[in-house]
């Protein structure tokens, strides 16, 4: 059975990596070892930070 969720997120920074944090309310749906397909549509690009 396929379930679909759409979330809009700002990319976070964790050390040198950029990450997407999954909201807590999805934790019951997205248990560890669950395989998901992630598609990324850029809505607004970030400005360069100096």
CHARMM internal coordinates of N, CA and C (Angstrom, degrees):
IC EDIT
DIST 1 N 1 CA 1.4503
DIST 1 CA 1 C 1.5263
ANGL 1 N 1 CA 1 C 109.00
DIST 1 C 2 N 1.2914
ANGL 1 CA 1 C 2 N 116.85
DIHE 1 N 1 CA 1 C 2 N 129.20
DIST 2 N 2 CA 1.4545
ANGL 1 C 2 N 2 CA 122.05
DIHE 1 CA 1 C 2 N 2 CA -179.35
DIST 2 CA 2 C 1.5236
ANGL 2 N 2 CA 2 C 110.06
DIHE 1 C 2 N 2 CA 2 C -99.14
DIST 2 C 3 N 1.3188
ANGL 2 CA 2 C 3 N 116.76
DIHE 2 N 2 CA 2 C 3 N 132.66
DIST 3 N 3 CA 1.4672
ANGL 2 C 3 N 3 CA 122.60
DIHE 2 CA 2 C 3 N 3 CA 175.48
DIST 3 CA 3 C 1.5097
ANGL 3 N 3 CA 3 C 107.42
DIHE 2 C 3 N 3 CA 3 C -120.48
DIST 3 C 4 N 1.3086
ANGL 3 CA 3 C 4 N 116.91
DIHE 3 N 3 CA 3 C 4 N 141.56
DIST 4 N 4 CA 1.4577
ANGL 3 C 4 N 4 CA 121.03
DIHE 3 CA 3 C 4 N 4 CA -178.00
DIST 4 CA 4 C 1.5188
ANGL 4 N 4 CA 4 C 110.46
DIHE 3 C 4 N 4 CA 4 C -119.66
DIST 4 C 5 N 1.3233
ANGL 4 CA 4 C 5 N 115.68
DIHE 4 N 4 CA 4 C 5 N 140.03
DIST 5 N 5 CA 1.4508
ANGL 4 C 5 N 5 CA 122.77
DIHE 4 CA 4 C 5 N 5 CA 176.90
DIST 5 CA 5 C 1.5215
ANGL 5 N 5 CA 5 C 107.02
DIHE 4 C 5 N 5 CA 5 C -133.26
DIST 5 C 6 N 1.3149
ANGL 5 CA 5 C 6 N 117.11
DIHE 5 N 5 CA 5 C 6 N 140.89
DIST 6 N 6 CA 1.4592
ANGL 5 C 6 N 6 CA 121.38
DIHE 5 CA 5 C 6 N 6 CA 173.84
DIST 6 CA 6 C 1.5123
ANGL 6 N 6 CA 6 C 107.61
DIHE 5 C 6 N 6 CA 6 C -120.18
DIST 6 C 7 N 1.3287
ANGL 6 CA 6 C 7 N 116.77
DIHE 6 N 6 CA 6 C 7 N 123.17
DIST 7 N 7 CA 1.4588
ANGL 6 C 7 N 7 CA 121.80
DIHE 6 CA 6 C 7 N 7 CA 176.26
DIST 7 CA 7 C 1.5216
ANGL 7 N 7 CA 7 C 108.12
DIHE 6 C 7 N 7 CA 7 C -128.19
DIST 7 C 8 N 1.3154
ANGL 7 CA 7 C 8 N 116.21
DIHE 7 N 7 CA 7 C 8 N 147.91
DIST 8 N 8 CA 1.4594
ANGL 7 C 8 N 8 CA 121.46
DIHE 7 CA 7 C 8 N 8 CA 175.60
DIST 8 CA 8 C 1.5087
ANGL 8 N 8 CA 8 C 106.86
DIHE 7 C 8 N 8 CA 8 C -112.62
DIST 8 C 9 N 1.3224
ANGL 8 CA 8 C 9 N 117.66
DIHE 8 N 8 CA 8 C 9 N 122.69
DIST 9 N 9 CA 1.4610
ANGL 8 C 9 N 9 CA 121.92
DIHE 8 CA 8 C 9 N 9 CA -172.98
DIST 9 CA 9 C 1.5107
ANGL 9 N 9 CA 9 C 111.17
DIHE 8 C 9 N 9 CA 9 C -133.22
DIST 9 C 10 N 1.3223
ANGL 9 CA 9 C 10 N 115.29
DIHE 9 N 9 CA 9 C 10 N 151.37
DIST 10 N 10 CA 1.4562
ANGL 9 C 10 N 10 CA 121.48
DIHE 9 CA 9 C 10 N 10 CA 170.03
DIST 10 CA 10 C 1.5268
ANGL 10 N 10 CA 10 C 106.55
DIHE 9 C 10 N 10 CA 10 C -90.74
DIST 10 C 11 N 1.3168
ANGL 10 CA 10 C 11 N 117.55
DIHE 10 N 10 CA 10 C 11 N 138.43
DIST 11 N 11 CA 1.4537
ANGL 10 C 11 N 11 CA 121.95
DIHE 10 CA 10 C 11 N 11 CA 178.76
DIST 11 CA 11 C 1.5323
ANGL 11 N 11 CA 11 C 108.51
DIHE 10 C 11 N 11 CA 11 C -68.94
DIST 11 C 12 N 1.3217
ANGL 11 CA 11 C 12 N 116.56
DIHE 11 N 11 CA 11 C 12 N 129.67
DIST 12 N 12 CA 1.4615
ANGL 11 C 12 N 12 CA 121.91
DIHE 11 CA 11 C 12 N 12 CA 178.36
DIST 12 CA 12 C 1.5237
ANGL 12 N 12 CA 12 C 109.19
DIHE 11 C 12 N 12 CA 12 C -98.48
DIST 12 C 13 N 1.3124
ANGL 12 CA 12 C 13 N 116.24
DIHE 12 N 12 CA 12 C 13 N 169.03
DIST 13 N 13 CA 1.4553
ANGL 12 C 13 N 13 CA 121.70
DIHE 12 CA 12 C 13 N 13 CA 178.64
DIST 13 CA 13 C 1.5311
ANGL 13 N 13 CA 13 C 107.98
DIHE 12 C 13 N 13 CA 13 C -118.06
DIST 13 C 14 N 1.3194
ANGL 13 CA 13 C 14 N 115.80
DIHE 13 N 13 CA 13 C 14 N 132.57
DIST 14 N 14 CA 1.4649
ANGL 13 C 14 N 14 CA 122.27
DIHE 13 CA 13 C 14 N 14 CA 177.07
DIST 14 CA 14 C 1.5239
ANGL 14 N 14 CA 14 C 106.38
DIHE 13 C 14 N 14 CA 14 C -131.67
DIST 14 C 15 N 1.3331
ANGL 14 CA 14 C 15 N 116.23
DIHE 14 N 14 CA 14 C 15 N 96.34
DIST 15 N 15 CA 1.4627
ANGL 14 C 15 N 15 CA 120.35
DIHE 14 CA 14 C 15 N 15 CA -173.99
DIST 15 CA 15 C 1.5131
ANGL 15 N 15 CA 15 C 108.90
DIHE 14 C 15 N 15 CA 15 C 67.00
DIST 15 C 16 N 1.3197
ANGL 15 CA 15 C 16 N 116.63
DIHE 15 N 15 CA 15 C 16 N -125.81
DIST 16 N 16 CA 1.4671
ANGL 15 C 16 N 16 CA 120.94
DIHE 15 CA 15 C 16 N 16 CA -179.69
DIST 16 CA 16 C 1.5274
ANGL 16 N 16 CA 16 C 111.84
DIHE 15 C 16 N 16 CA 16 C -91.45
DIST 16 C 17 N 1.3449
ANGL 16 CA 16 C 17 N 117.86
DIHE 16 N 16 CA 16 C 17 N -0.33
DIST 17 N 17 CA 1.4577
ANGL 16 C 17 N 17 CA 120.92
DIHE 16 CA 16 C 17 N 17 CA -175.52
DIST 17 CA 17 C 1.5172
ANGL 17 N 17 CA 17 C 111.78
DIHE 16 C 17 N 17 CA 17 C -105.40
DIST 17 C 18 N 1.3136
ANGL 17 CA 17 C 18 N 115.92
DIHE 17 N 17 CA 17 C 18 N 149.34
DIST 18 N 18 CA 1.4507
ANGL 17 C 18 N 18 CA 122.53
DIHE 17 CA 17 C 18 N 18 CA 171.03
DIST 18 CA 18 C 1.5250
ANGL 18 N 18 CA 18 C 107.36
DIHE 17 C 18 N 18 CA 18 C -94.08
DIST 18 C 19 N 1.3311
ANGL 18 CA 18 C 19 N 116.62
DIHE 18 N 18 CA 18 C 19 N 137.96
DIST 19 N 19 CA 1.4641
ANGL 18 C 19 N 19 CA 120.37
DIHE 18 CA 18 C 19 N 19 CA -176.55
DIST 19 CA 19 C 1.5208
ANGL 19 N 19 CA 19 C 110.92
DIHE 18 C 19 N 19 CA 19 C -135.14
DIST 19 C 20 N 1.3208
ANGL 19 CA 19 C 20 N 115.85
DIHE 19 N 19 CA 19 C 20 N 157.92
DIST 20 N 20 CA 1.4550
ANGL 19 C 20 N 20 CA 122.86
DIHE 19 CA 19 C 20 N 20 CA 172.05
DIST 20 CA 20 C 1.5230
ANGL 20 N 20 CA 20 C 106.32
DIHE 19 C 20 N 20 CA 20 C -115.31
DIST 20 C 21 N 1.3214
ANGL 20 CA 20 C 21 N 115.92
DIHE 20 N 20 CA 20 C 21 N 122.74
DIST 21 N 21 CA 1.4643
ANGL 20 C 21 N 21 CA 121.28
DIHE 20 CA 20 C 21 N 21 CA -179.48
DIST 21 CA 21 C 1.5294
ANGL 21 N 21 CA 21 C 108.69
DIHE 20 C 21 N 21 CA 21 C -89.50
DIST 21 C 22 N 1.3228
ANGL 21 CA 21 C 22 N 116.54
DIHE 21 N 21 CA 21 C 22 N 128.09
DIST 22 N 22 CA 1.4617
ANGL 21 C 22 N 22 CA 121.32
DIHE 21 CA 21 C 22 N 22 CA 178.33
DIST 22 CA 22 C 1.5341
ANGL 22 N 22 CA 22 C 108.11
DIHE 21 C 22 N 22 CA 22 C -85.26
DIST 22 C 23 N 1.3334
ANGL 22 CA 22 C 23 N 118.03
DIHE 22 N 22 CA 22 C 23 N 130.33
DIST 23 N 23 CA 1.4659
ANGL 22 C 23 N 23 CA 120.47
DIHE 22 CA 22 C 23 N 23 CA -178.43
DIST 23 CA 23 C 1.5338
ANGL 23 N 23 CA 23 C 112.89
DIHE 22 C 23 N 23 CA 23 C -59.27
DIST 23 C 24 N 1.3202
ANGL 23 CA 23 C 24 N 115.61
DIHE 23 N 23 CA 23 C 24 N 146.50
DIST 24 N 24 CA 1.4653
ANGL 23 C 24 N 24 CA 122.39
DIHE 23 CA 23 C 24 N 24 CA -177.44
DIST 24 CA 24 C 1.5316
ANGL 24 N 24 CA 24 C 112.14
DIHE 23 C 24 N 24 CA 24 C -58.05
DIST 24 C 25 N 1.3474
ANGL 24 CA 24 C 25 N 116.98
DIHE 24 N 24 CA 24 C 25 N -36.59
DIST 25 N 25 CA 1.4660
ANGL 24 C 25 N 25 CA 118.68
DIHE 24 CA 24 C 25 N 25 CA -176.74
DIST 25 CA 25 C 1.5362
ANGL 25 N 25 CA 25 C 112.97
DIHE 24 C 25 N 25 CA 25 C -63.88
DIST 25 C 26 N 1.3263
ANGL 25 CA 25 C 26 N 117.59
DIHE 25 N 25 CA 25 C 26 N -13.74
DIST 26 N 26 CA 1.4658
ANGL 25 C 26 N 26 CA 120.40
DIHE 25 CA 25 C 26 N 26 CA 176.59
DIST 26 CA 26 C 1.5328
ANGL 26 N 26 CA 26 C 112.48
DIHE 25 C 26 N 26 CA 26 C -93.29
DIST 26 C 27 N 1.3293
ANGL 26 CA 26 C 27 N 117.66
DIHE 26 N 26 CA 26 C 27 N -0.12
DIST 27 N 27 CA 1.4682
ANGL 26 C 27 N 27 CA 119.85
DIHE 26 CA 26 C 27 N 27 CA -174.97
DIST 27 CA 27 C 1.5279
ANGL 27 N 27 CA 27 C 112.81
DIHE 26 C 27 N 27 CA 27 C -61.50
DIST 27 C 28 N 1.3282
ANGL 27 CA 27 C 28 N 118.83
DIHE 27 N 27 CA 27 C 28 N -31.55
DIST 28 N 28 CA 1.4671
ANGL 27 C 28 N 28 CA 120.20
DIHE 27 CA 27 C 28 N 28 CA 177.70
DIST 28 CA 28 C 1.5242
ANGL 28 N 28 CA 28 C 111.81
DIHE 27 C 28 N 28 CA 28 C -72.41
DIST 28 C 29 N 1.3106
ANGL 28 CA 28 C 29 N 117.14
DIHE 28 N 28 CA 28 C 29 N -27.77
DIST 29 N 29 CA 1.4644
ANGL 28 C 29 N 29 CA 121.81
DIHE 28 CA 28 C 29 N 29 CA 179.55
DIST 29 CA 29 C 1.5208
ANGL 29 N 29 CA 29 C 112.35
DIHE 28 C 29 N 29 CA 29 C -84.91
DIST 29 C 30 N 1.3380
ANGL 29 CA 29 C 30 N 117.05
DIHE 29 N 29 CA 29 C 30 N -30.51
DIST 30 N 30 CA 1.4630
ANGL 29 C 30 N 30 CA 121.90
DIHE 29 CA 29 C 30 N 30 CA -173.68
DIST 30 CA 30 C 1.5214
ANGL 30 N 30 CA 30 C 110.67
DIHE 29 C 30 N 30 CA 30 C -115.97
DIST 30 C 31 N 1.2968
ANGL 30 CA 30 C 31 N 116.01
DIHE 30 N 30 CA 30 C 31 N 67.10
DIST 31 N 31 CA 1.4587
ANGL 30 C 31 N 31 CA 121.72
DIHE 30 CA 30 C 31 N 31 CA 179.85
DIST 31 CA 31 C 1.5336
ANGL 31 N 31 CA 31 C 110.23
DIHE 30 C 31 N 31 CA 31 C -70.71
DIST 31 C 32 N 1.3390
ANGL 31 CA 31 C 32 N 117.29
DIHE 31 N 31 CA 31 C 32 N 157.82
DIST 32 N 32 CA 1.4687
ANGL 31 C 32 N 32 CA 119.71
DIHE 31 CA 31 C 32 N 32 CA 175.84
DIST 32 CA 32 C 1.5305
ANGL 32 N 32 CA 32 C 111.14
DIHE 31 C 32 N 32 CA 32 C -53.16
DIST 32 C 33 N 1.2854
ANGL 32 CA 32 C 33 N 116.31
DIHE 32 N 32 CA 32 C 33 N 144.53
DIST 33 N 33 CA 1.4700
ANGL 32 C 33 N 33 CA 126.93
DIHE 32 CA 32 C 33 N 33 CA -178.23
DIST 33 CA 33 C 1.5232
ANGL 33 N 33 CA 33 C 113.45
DIHE 32 C 33 N 33 CA 33 C 76.41
DIST 33 C 34 N 1.3454
ANGL 33 CA 33 C 34 N 117.89
DIHE 33 N 33 CA 33 C 34 N 0.54
DIST 34 N 34 CA 1.4599
ANGL 33 C 34 N 34 CA 120.79
DIHE 33 CA 33 C 34 N 34 CA 173.56
DIST 34 CA 34 C 1.5222
ANGL 34 N 34 CA 34 C 108.10
DIHE 33 C 34 N 34 CA 34 C -71.67
DIST 34 C 35 N 1.3153
ANGL 34 CA 34 C 35 N 117.14
DIHE 34 N 34 CA 34 C 35 N 135.28
DIST 35 N 35 CA 1.4573
ANGL 34 C 35 N 35 CA 121.39
DIHE 34 CA 34 C 35 N 35 CA 178.51
DIST 35 CA 35 C 1.5251
ANGL 35 N 35 CA 35 C 108.28
DIHE 34 C 35 N 35 CA 35 C -96.18
DIST 35 C 36 N 1.3327
ANGL 35 CA 35 C 36 N 116.29
DIHE 35 N 35 CA 35 C 36 N 127.80
DIST 36 N 36 CA 1.4595
ANGL 35 C 36 N 36 CA 121.63
DIHE 35 CA 35 C 36 N 36 CA -179.76
DIST 36 CA 36 C 1.5238
ANGL 36 N 36 CA 36 C 109.77
DIHE 35 C 36 N 36 CA 36 C -128.61
DIST 36 C 37 N 1.3130
ANGL 36 CA 36 C 37 N 115.96
DIHE 36 N 36 CA 36 C 37 N 158.16
DIST 37 N 37 CA 1.4588
ANGL 36 C 37 N 37 CA 122.23
DIHE 36 CA 36 C 37 N 37 CA 173.11
DIST 37 CA 37 C 1.5179
ANGL 37 N 37 CA 37 C 106.52
DIHE 36 C 37 N 37 CA 37 C -105.72
DIST 37 C 38 N 1.3254
ANGL 37 CA 37 C 38 N 116.73
DIHE 37 N 37 CA 37 C 38 N 128.37
DIST 38 N 38 CA 1.4615
ANGL 37 C 38 N 38 CA 121.52
DIHE 37 CA 37 C 38 N 38 CA -179.24
DIST 38 CA 38 C 1.5195
ANGL 38 N 38 CA 38 C 108.59
DIHE 37 C 38 N 38 CA 38 C -114.16
DIST 38 C 39 N 1.3182
ANGL 38 CA 38 C 39 N 115.96
DIHE 38 N 38 CA 38 C 39 N 123.12
DIST 39 N 39 CA 1.4649
ANGL 38 C 39 N 39 CA 121.94
DIHE 38 CA 38 C 39 N 39 CA 175.31
DIST 39 CA 39 C 1.5216
ANGL 39 N 39 CA 39 C 106.43
DIHE 38 C 39 N 39 CA 39 C -114.69
DIST 39 C 40 N 1.3263
ANGL 39 CA 39 C 40 N 116.87
DIHE 39 N 39 CA 39 C 40 N 135.45
DIST 40 N 40 CA 1.4596
ANGL 39 C 40 N 40 CA 120.73
DIHE 39 CA 39 C 40 N 40 CA -177.04
DIST 40 CA 40 C 1.5233
ANGL 40 N 40 CA 40 C 109.24
DIHE 39 C 40 N 40 CA 40 C -117.81
DIST 40 C 41 N 1.3271
ANGL 40 CA 40 C 41 N 115.52
DIHE 40 N 40 CA 40 C 41 N 121.96
DIST 41 N 41 CA 1.4565
ANGL 40 C 41 N 41 CA 122.56
DIHE 40 CA 40 C 41 N 41 CA 173.13
DIST 41 CA 41 C 1.5158
ANGL 41 N 41 CA 41 C 107.00
DIHE 40 C 41 N 41 CA 41 C -112.86
DIST 41 C 42 N 1.3245
ANGL 41 CA 41 C 42 N 117.64
DIHE 41 N 41 CA 41 C 42 N 119.12
DIST 42 N 42 CA 1.4540
ANGL 41 C 42 N 42 CA 121.45
DIHE 41 CA 41 C 42 N 42 CA -179.84
DIST 42 CA 42 C 1.5306
ANGL 42 N 42 CA 42 C 107.96
DIHE 41 C 42 N 42 CA 42 C -78.34
DIST 42 C 43 N 1.3347
ANGL 42 CA 42 C 43 N 116.44
DIHE 42 N 42 CA 42 C 43 N 118.64
DIST 43 N 43 CA 1.4624
ANGL 42 C 43 N 43 CA 122.55
DIHE 42 CA 42 C 43 N 43 CA -178.29
DIST 43 CA 43 C 1.5200
ANGL 43 N 43 CA 43 C 110.44
DIHE 42 C 43 N 43 CA 43 C -91.82
DIST 43 C 44 N 1.3285
ANGL 43 CA 43 C 44 N 116.23
DIHE 43 N 43 CA 43 C 44 N -42.28
DIST 44 N 44 CA 1.4651
ANGL 43 C 44 N 44 CA 121.62
DIHE 43 CA 43 C 44 N 44 CA 179.94
DIST 44 CA 44 C 1.5092
ANGL 44 N 44 CA 44 C 107.64
DIHE 43 C 44 N 44 CA 44 C -148.05
DIST 44 C 45 N 1.3259
ANGL 44 CA 44 C 45 N 116.52
DIHE 44 N 44 CA 44 C 45 N 128.15
DIST 45 N 45 CA 1.4640
ANGL 44 C 45 N 45 CA 120.22
DIHE 44 CA 44 C 45 N 45 CA 179.99
DIST 45 CA 45 C 1.5183
ANGL 45 N 45 CA 45 C 110.42
DIHE 44 C 45 N 45 CA 45 C -82.57
DIST 45 C 46 N 1.3126
ANGL 45 CA 45 C 46 N 115.86
DIHE 45 N 45 CA 45 C 46 N 145.28
DIST 46 N 46 CA 1.4661
ANGL 45 C 46 N 46 CA 121.63
DIHE 45 CA 45 C 46 N 46 CA 177.95
DIST 46 CA 46 C 1.5182
ANGL 46 N 46 CA 46 C 110.18
DIHE 45 C 46 N 46 CA 46 C -74.83
DIST 46 C 47 N 1.3247
ANGL 46 CA 46 C 47 N 115.92
DIHE 46 N 46 CA 46 C 47 N 150.13
DIST 47 N 47 CA 1.4587
ANGL 46 C 47 N 47 CA 120.98
DIHE 46 CA 46 C 47 N 47 CA 174.42
DIST 47 CA 47 C 1.5196
ANGL 47 N 47 CA 47 C 108.41
DIHE 46 C 47 N 47 CA 47 C -78.22
DIST 47 C 48 N 1.3290
ANGL 47 CA 47 C 48 N 116.82
DIHE 47 N 47 CA 47 C 48 N 152.54
DIST 48 N 48 CA 1.4695
ANGL 47 C 48 N 48 CA 120.63
DIHE 47 CA 47 C 48 N 48 CA 177.59
DIST 48 CA 48 C 1.5130
ANGL 48 N 48 CA 48 C 109.75
DIHE 47 C 48 N 48 CA 48 C -67.00
DIST 48 C 49 N 1.3341
ANGL 48 CA 48 C 49 N 116.66
DIHE 48 N 48 CA 48 C 49 N 129.56
DIST 49 N 49 CA 1.4556
ANGL 48 C 49 N 49 CA 121.80
DIHE 48 CA 48 C 49 N 49 CA 176.47
DIST 49 CA 49 C 1.5154
ANGL 49 N 49 CA 49 C 108.74
DIHE 48 C 49 N 49 CA 49 C -98.93
DIST 49 C 50 N 1.3143
ANGL 49 CA 49 C 50 N 116.55
DIHE 49 N 49 CA 49 C 50 N 136.05
DIST 50 N 50 CA 1.4647
ANGL 49 C 50 N 50 CA 120.52
DIHE 49 CA 49 C 50 N 50 CA 178.87
DIST 50 CA 50 C 1.4932
ANGL 50 N 50 CA 50 C 110.21
DIHE 49 C 50 N 50 CA 50 C -103.22
END
COOR INIT
IC SEED 1 N 1 CA 1 C
IC BUILD
